[in-house]
Amino acid sequence: MRRIIPILLFAAATLGVGSCKYSAPTSSKPVITVSIEPQRWLLEQIVGDKADVNCLMARGGNPESYEPAFSHLADLERSSCYMLMGNLGFEDAIISRIKVNNPDLPVVNTSDSIILIVDDHGHDHGIDPHVWSSARNAAIIARNMARALCALDSANSQVYLANYKRLQARIDSVDSICSQILSEPGVARSFMVWHPSLSYFARDYGLTQISVGSEGKEPSVGETRDLLKRVNADSARVFLVQKDFDSSRAGVVSDGAESIRVVPINPLNYEWDNELVETARAIAGKQ
């Protein structure tokens, strides 16, 4: 059976007291694989120069339809650990392959302990997988990563702890900046998206996400009319579209909405911290 790295307590006042159980990998610089780019950014802040981080999904990929290339899977199987995002559809197939080809590869679910949102938008397992769109979730993801790194490589645990604390401060800063931007007077409390990728972001800041696409389908004439009524009633002012996937669809609804601005976002941006702040600025009309 493959090993699932438990969420271990380890020596740090911010994380709890405990000890690491696993010895360091034999490689002087191990490779750790993650699923998506925002995850890679978070992990790289913690590992520093102690490991290389490999990302399965290339930039510009769509997690809804992504199928890893054979070379990516081969790299994964040679990794020291796979830190999956959790609840992404393509991860299920990868885990099945790992069970066969490298059953001893440690696997970490970095979304462990996050309160998940159940939805009806066609996501696998009925769970919204976009947990990284929330700074508060990212703090949990980072903690899970740090604990797993300590378990895998106890010799460098103090380095990981120090880097984790710096990352935690940055995540707290991002959360504070977004909260401040979105709490300013006059900021609309609703926004439109095509694909509901910002459910956790909306939950953090008391916003309403109005999703245009349902289960990957374009809305019918009647559904579009109802959406326009809701958008105008809620005074939504921005339509956030994923520039690599949704830009051509923006006119479906925005042409009939009052004073709606179409703003491209990239929820899969490697620069996770900047992307979250820019998303808050877009909703607040500061772009």
Buried (B, 14 or more C-beta within 10 A) or exposed (E): EBEEBEBBBBBBEEBEEBEBEBEBBEEEEBBBBBBBBBBBBBBBBBBEEBBBBBBBBEEEBEBBEBEBEEEBBEBBBEBBBBBBBBBBBBBEEBEEEBEEEBEEBBBBBBBBEBEBBEBEBBBEEEBBBBBBBBBBBBBBBBBBBBBBBBBBBBEBBEBBBEBBBEBBEBBEEBBEBBBEBBEEEEBBBBBBBBBBBBBBBBBBBEBEBBBBBBEEEEBEEEBBEEBBEBBBEBEBBBBBBBEEBBEEBBEBBBEBBEEBBBBBBBBBBBEBBEBBBBBBBBBBBEB
